[in-house]
Amino acid sequence: MSGPAENHGVVTTIDSLSNFADKSVTVRGWVYNKRSSGKIQFVLVRDGSGVVQCVVVKNTVGPELFSLCDLLTQESSLIVAGRVHKDDRAPGGYEMQVEDMKVVNVAKEYPITPKEHGVEFLMDHRHLWLRSSHQHAILRIRHQIIKAVREFFDDRSFTLVDSPILTPASVEGTSTLFDTDYFDLGKAYLTQSGQLYAEAAAMAFGKVYCFGPTFRAEKSKTRRHLTEFWMVEPEVAWADLNDDMDLAEEFIEYVVRSVLKKNEPELKLLERDVAKLQPVKRPFPRLHYDEAVDLLKKNGVDFQYGNDLGGADETIISRQYDRPVMVHHYPAACKAFYMKRDPERPDLTLSVDVLASEGYGEIIGGSQREDDYDTLVKRLEENNLPRPPFEWYLDLRRYGSVPHSGFGLGIERTVAWICGLEHVRETIPFARMIYRNTP
């Protein structure tokens, strides 16, 4: 192996090479690919920030260092020193003329090759699949979406209030709970939503959001479902359903515009048709549940009035528009106990689902919350929910109750939509589904 390549010039990252044109620098990374042309070797090196072509010329570096390239396999780790040159044909617009190199680890035969692999194989090797350019692009976009989420609420004077992951009761129905023994206190459950706790915080701070992992024990194998996923949930005191819908559409517009602005290279790599994201601007169409049912029937769907919309129904509806559509006033029979009823039509709730365009379906579910104590007690009874675990929640209606609203946005479904992915399993570093909990 050659000498300490890291002593040649400043150590930098590949995405910063434009700052060092015609200067010697050192980068540390992994072999992405390589090819040879007689007395010249071309080694593509990635470091997590980008990819650079490193040109190794035998007459320049000498035979000993040149022969090191023969050792290099895909994903071997190395330190490369060289002079940066601008080259519009190269990845990122710059390449390195190698002056020195140190091989840190020669990787064994890498299991993921350029050939086609099955989904199960790739998911079994998810810990390595993350290194591919496609997956890298997806997770960089996920990062930007999460950054935009925080910026949006932070810039609008919302307070982040973390909600517990272990909870004493259900939020979205007892049939989809993961339970665990909790010392001498009986059962505890992995949270389905931070909403109830966000409501408590909204009564203290006015405008809040919680952001974290949530869990649903649904035995669903659809392309839109994970058993563990991330959700951001704002809650606002004094807000009604219309306020809630206004906030939701402003929020989605902000997130999409942020990705379009910051992630052009990643969207291009994914071959995402950004023309389909450009129309995502306010106002969004607002469709009453009754109108949604009529639309489904016009499209030949034998839909039973009173049911919740299924994935196929959401796909049909959302494909009618060039931007997300807001379906509101769902029947009470298919919605959660905490949703306030419409005083003019008590069979309906003051609720809204936001369906992403291009057939991607629900990415937001929200509502105005029931703020009357006696009514909420009745709702608990109607849903056969035990009262003791909800006494603290009832306190919010005993002490200074006010109208309030909120929603939850699923990060993974949003990533799938913005990236144009078929399945949510690629939108999270390590997916958890009913048939998978590894790696």
C-alpha positions in Angstrom: 0.0 0.0 0.0 1.1 3.5 -0.6 2.0 6.1 2.0 -0.3 8.4 3.9 -2.4 10.0 1.2 -4.2 12.1 3.7 -1.1 14.3 4.0 -1.5 15.6 0.5 -3.7 18.8 0.7 -6.7 19.6 2.7 -9.2 16.8 3.4 -12.5 17.6 1.9 -15.8 16.1 0.6 -16.7 15.5 -3.0 -19.5 18.0 -3.0 -17.0 20.7 -2.1 -14.5 20.0 -4.9 -15.6 23.1 -6.8 -13.9 25.2 -4.2 -10.5 23.6 -4.9 -10.1 23.8 -8.7 -6.4 23.3 -9.7 -5.5 22.5 -6.1 -4.5 19.3 -4.4 -6.9 17.8 -1.9 -7.7 14.5 -0.2 -11.0 12.7 -0.2 -12.0 9.5 1.7 -14.6 7.2 0.4 -15.5 3.9 -1.3 -15.1 2.5 -4.8 -18.3 3.0 -6.8 -17.0 1.6 -10.0 -13.8 1.4 -12.0 -12.5 0.8 -15.6 -9.1 0.6 -17.2 -7.7 2.0 -20.4 -4.2 0.6 -20.7 -1.9 2.9 -18.7 -4.8 4.9 -17.3 -7.2 3.7 -14.6 -10.5 5.5 -13.9 -11.8 4.9 -10.4 -15.2 6.3 -9.4 -15.2 7.2 -5.7 -18.2 8.0 -3.6 -18.1 9.5 -0.1 -21.8 10.1 0.7 -21.8 13.6 -0.5 -21.2 12.8 -4.2 -19.2 10.8 -6.7 -15.9 11.8 -8.4 -13.9 10.2 -11.1 -10.3 9.7 -10.0 -7.9 9.4 -12.9 -4.8 7.3 -12.2 -2.0 7.7 -14.8 0.8 5.1 -14.6 3.5 7.4 -15.8 2.5 10.0 -13.2 2.1 7.9 -10.1 4.5 5.1 -10.8 3.9 1.3 -11.2 3.6 0.5 -7.5 0.7 2.9 -6.9 -0.8 2.1 -10.3 -1.0 -1.6 -9.4 -3.0 -0.8 -6.3 -5.9 -0.2 -8.5 -5.9 -3.8 -9.5 -6.8 -4.6 -5.8 -9.8 -2.4 -5.8 -13.2 -4.0 -5.7 -16.6 -2.5 -5.6 -17.1 -0.8 -2.1 -13.4 -1.0 -1.2 -12.6 1.9 1.1 -9.7 4.2 0.3 -8.1 7.6 0.7 -7.2 9.4 -2.5 -5.1 12.5 -2.9 -5.0 14.5 -6.1 -5.4 17.7 -8.1 -8.9 18.9 -8.8 -9.7 19.7 -12.5 -12.9 21.1 -13.9 -14.4 18.7 -16.4 -18.0 19.2 -17.5 -18.2 15.6 -18.7 -17.4 14.2 -15.3 -19.9 13.5 -12.5 -20.4 16.7 -10.6 -18.4 18.6 -13.1 -14.9 17.9 -11.6 -12.4 15.1 -11.5 -9.2 14.3 -9.6 -5.8 13.6 -11.1 -4.5 11.1 -8.6 -1.2 11.8 -6.9 -1.4 9.3 -4.0 -3.7 6.7 -2.7 -4.1 4.5 0.3 -6.3 1.4 0.3 -8.0 1.0 3.7 -10.1 -2.1 3.1 -10.4 -4.4 0.1 -14.1 -5.3 0.0 -15.1 -8.9 -0.5 -17.3 -9.7 -3.6 -20.1 -7.3 -3.3 -23.6 -9.0 -3.4 -25.4 -6.1 -5.1 -24.3 -5.8 -8.7 -25.5 -3.8 -11.7 -27.7 -6.7 -12.7 -31.4 -6.9 -11.8 -32.1 -8.2 -8.3 -35.5 -9.2 -6.8 -37.1 -7.0 -4.2 -36.8 -9.5 -1.4 -33.0 -9.9 -2.1 -32.6 -6.1 -2.0 -34.6 -5.8 1.2 -32.6 -8.6 2.8 -29.5 -6.5 1.9 -31.0 -3.2 2.8 -28.0 -2.3 4.9 -26.0 -2.4 1.7 -28.7 -1.3 -0.8 -28.7 2.1 0.9 -25.4 2.8 -0.8 -26.9 2.7 -4.3 -27.4 6.0 -6.1 -31.1 5.5 -6.4 -31.7 4.8 -2.7 -29.2 7.6 -1.8 -31.3 10.1 -3.8 -34.6 8.9 -2.1 -33.2 9.4 1.4 -31.6 12.7 0.6 -35.1 13.9 -0.5 -36.5 12.4 2.7 -34.0 14.4 4.6 -35.1 17.6 2.8 -38.7 16.9 3.4 -38.1 16.5 7.2 -36.0 19.7 7.2 -38.8 21.6 5.4 -41.4 20.2 7.9 -39.5 21.6 10.8 -38.8 24.9 9.1 -42.4 25.4 8.2 -43.7 25.0 11.8 -40.7 26.6 13.5 -41.0 29.7 11.3 -44.7 30.0 12.2 -44.2 30.1 15.9 -45.2 26.5 16.6 -43.6 24.8 19.6 -42.2 21.3 19.2 -43.6 19.1 22.0 -42.4 15.5 21.9 -45.1 12.9 22.6 -44.6 9.5 24.4 -44.0 6.4 22.4 -45.3 4.1 25.1 -48.9 5.0 25.9 -51.7 3.5 28.2 -54.5 3.5 25.6 -55.5 3.5 21.9 -55.9 6.5 19.7 -56.9 5.0 16.4 -58.6 1.8 17.4 -57.7 -1.1 19.7 -57.3 -3.7 16.8 -54.1 -2.1 15.5 -52.0 -1.8 18.7 -48.6 -3.3 19.5 -48.6 -4.1 23.2 -45.9 -4.9 25.8 -45.8 -5.6 29.5 -45.0 -2.5 31.5 -43.6 -3.5 34.9 -46.4 -3.8 37.5 -48.8 -1.5 35.6 -50.1 -4.0 33.1 -50.1 -3.4 29.4 -48.6 -0.4 27.6 -48.9 0.2 23.8 -46.6 1.6 21.1 -48.2 4.9 20.0 -50.4 5.0 17.0 -50.3 8.8 17.1 -49.1 11.7 19.3 -52.3 13.6 18.7 -53.9 13.4 22.1 -50.8 14.6 23.8 -50.4 17.4 21.2 -53.9 18.5 22.1 -52.8 18.9 25.7 -49.8 20.8 24.6 -51.9 23.1 22.4 -53.9 24.1 25.4 -50.6 25.2 27.0 -48.8 26.8 24.0 -51.5 27.5 21.5 -49.7 26.2 18.4 -47.6 23.0 18.7 -46.4 20.0 16.7 -45.1 16.6 17.6 -42.9 14.6 15.2 -41.8 11.0 15.7 -42.3 7.3 15.0 -45.8 5.8 15.2 -46.9 2.2 15.0 -49.9 0.4 13.5 -50.4 -3.4 13.8 -52.5 -3.5 10.6 -52.1 -6.8 8.7 -51.9 -4.9 5.5 -49.6 -5.7 2.5 -50.5 -2.7 0.4 -47.9 -0.4 -1.2 -48.9 2.4 1.2 -48.5 0.6 4.5 -45.7 0.2 7.0 -46.0 -1.0 10.6 -43.6 1.6 11.8 -43.6 5.1 10.2 -42.9 8.7 11.0 -45.7 11.3 11.4 -45.7 15.0 12.0 -48.8 16.2 13.8 -49.6 19.9 14.3 -52.4 21.0 16.7 -53.8 24.5 17.0 -56.0 26.0 19.7 -59.0 28.2 18.4 -58.8 26.6 14.9 -61.8 25.1 13.2 -61.9 22.7 10.2 -61.4 25.5 7.6 -58.4 26.7 9.5 -57.1 23.2 9.6 -57.5 22.8 5.8 -55.8 26.2 5.2 -52.8 25.1 7.2 -52.6 21.7 5.5 -52.5 23.1 2.0 -50.0 25.8 2.9 -47.8 23.1 4.5 -47.9 20.7 1.6 -47.1 23.5 -0.9 -44.1 24.6 1.2 -42.7 21.1 1.5 -43.0 20.4 -2.3 -41.6 23.7 -3.3 -38.7 23.1 -0.9 -37.8 19.8 -2.5 -38.1 21.2 -6.1 -35.7 24.0 -5.1 -33.2 21.9 -3.2 -33.2 18.4 -4.7 -33.1 18.9 -8.5 -30.1 16.4 -8.9 -31.9 13.7 -6.9 -35.2 14.2 -8.7 -33.4 14.0 -12.0 -31.5 10.8 -11.0 -34.9 9.2 -10.0 -36.3 10.3 -13.4 -39.1 12.0 -11.6 -41.4 14.0 -13.8 -41.2 17.3 -11.9 -43.8 18.8 -14.3 -46.4 16.8 -12.3 -45.2 18.5 -9.0 -45.1 22.0 -10.3 -48.9 22.5 -10.1 -48.9 21.7 -6.3 -49.9 25.2 -5.2 -52.8 26.6 -3.3 -55.7 26.5 -3.4 -56.3 22.8 -3.5 -59.7 21.4 -4.6 -62.0 20.7 -1.6 -64.5 17.9 -2.1 -67.3 17.1 0.3 -67.6 13.4 1.1 -71.0 13.3 -0.7 -69.3 14.7 -3.8 -66.5 12.2 -3.6 -69.1 9.3 -3.5 -70.8 10.8 -6.6 -67.4 11.0 -8.4 -66.7 7.4 -7.6 -70.0 6.2 -8.9 -69.5 8.2 -12.1 -66.3 6.3 -12.5 -68.1 2.9 -12.2 -67.2 2.2 -8.5 -69.9 0.4 -6.6 -69.2 2.4 -3.4 -71.3 2.0 -0.3 -72.2 5.3 1.2 -70.9 5.6 4.8 -67.7 3.6 4.3 -64.3 5.1 4.5 -62.4 5.6 1.3 -60.2 2.6 0.4 -56.8 2.9 -1.4 -58.4 2.2 -4.8 -61.1 4.8 -4.2 -58.4 7.4 -3.2 -56.5 6.6 -6.3 -59.5 7.2 -8.6 -60.3 10.5 -6.9 -56.8 11.9 -6.8 -56.2 11.2 -10.4 -58.9 13.6 -11.3 -56.8 16.6 -10.2 -53.3 18.0 -11.0 -52.7 18.8 -7.3 -53.7 17.3 -3.9 -57.5 17.2 -3.2 -59.1 17.6 0.2 -62.0 15.3 1.0 -63.9 16.6 4.0 -66.9 15.8 6.2 -66.6 12.0 6.4 -69.3 10.0 8.1 -68.9 9.6 11.8 -69.3 5.8 11.6 -65.9 5.4 9.8 -63.9 8.0 11.8 -62.2 8.2 15.2 -64.0 9.0 18.5 -62.3 12.4 19.0 -63.6 14.0 15.8 -66.2 16.7 16.3 -69.6 16.2 14.5 -71.0 18.7 12.1 -73.8 20.5 14.1 -75.9 20.7 10.9 -75.4 17.1 10.0 -74.5 15.1 13.1 -73.9 11.9 11.0 -70.8 13.6 9.6 -67.5 14.7 11.2 -65.6 17.9 10.8 -62.8 15.9 9.2 -60.5 16.1 6.2 -58.2 13.8 4.3 -55.7 15.2 1.8 -55.1 12.9 -1.1 -51.9 13.4 -3.0 -52.1 13.8 -6.8 -51.2 11.1 -9.4 -53.1 8.5 -7.5 -50.9 8.4 -4.4 -53.9 8.8 -2.0 -54.0 9.9 1.6 -51.0 11.7 3.0 -52.9 13.8 5.6 -55.7 12.9 8.0 -57.1 15.6 10.2 -60.1 17.1 11.9 -61.6 19.6 14.3 -61.5 17.9 17.7 -64.5 17.3 20.0 -64.2 20.0 22.7 -67.3 19.4 24.7 -66.9 17.3 27.8 -70.2 15.5 27.9 -70.1 14.7 24.2 -66.6 13.3 24.4 -67.7 11.0 27.3 -70.5 9.8 25.1 -68.1 9.1 22.3 -65.8 7.0 24.5 -68.8 4.9 25.6 -70.0 4.5 22.0 -66.6 3.2 21.0 -66.3 0.9 24.0 -63.2 2.6 25.1 -62.3 2.3 28.9 -62.6 5.7 30.6 -59.8 5.6 33.2 -56.9 5.9 30.6 -58.7 8.9 29.1 -59.4 10.8 32.3 -56.4 13.1 31.6 -57.7 13.7 28.1 -61.2 14.6 29.5 -59.4 17.1 31.8 -58.7 19.1 28.7 -62.4 19.6 28.3 -63.0 20.3 32.0 -60.4 23.1 32.3 -60.6 25.8 29.7 -61.8 23.9 26.7 -61.7 25.7 23.4 -62.2 24.7 19.7 -59.1 23.2 18.3 -58.0 21.3 15.2 -55.0 19.4 13.9 -53.8 16.8 11.4 -51.1 14.2 10.9 -48.9 13.9 7.8 -47.2 10.6 7.1 -43.6 11.1 6.0 -43.2 7.9 4.1 -46.2 8.4 1.9 -45.2 11.9 1.2 -41.7 10.8 0.2 -43.2 8.1 -2.1 -45.4 10.7 -3.8 -42.7 13.4 -4.2 -40.1 10.8 -5.5 -42.7 9.0 -7.7 -42.1 5.6 -6.0 -44.4 2.6 -6.3 -44.0 1.4 -2.7 -43.3 3.0 0.6 -40.7 0.4 1.6 -38.0 2.5 -0.2 -38.9 5.7 1.6 -37.4 4.8 5.1 -33.9 3.5 5.8 -35.1 0.2 7.3 -38.7 -0.7 6.6 -40.9 -2.6 9.0 -43.8 -4.5 7.4 -45.9 -7.4 8.5 -43.6 -9.9 6.9 -40.3 -8.1 7.6 -38.5 -6.8 10.7 -34.9 -7.2 9.5 -32.3 -6.1 8.9 
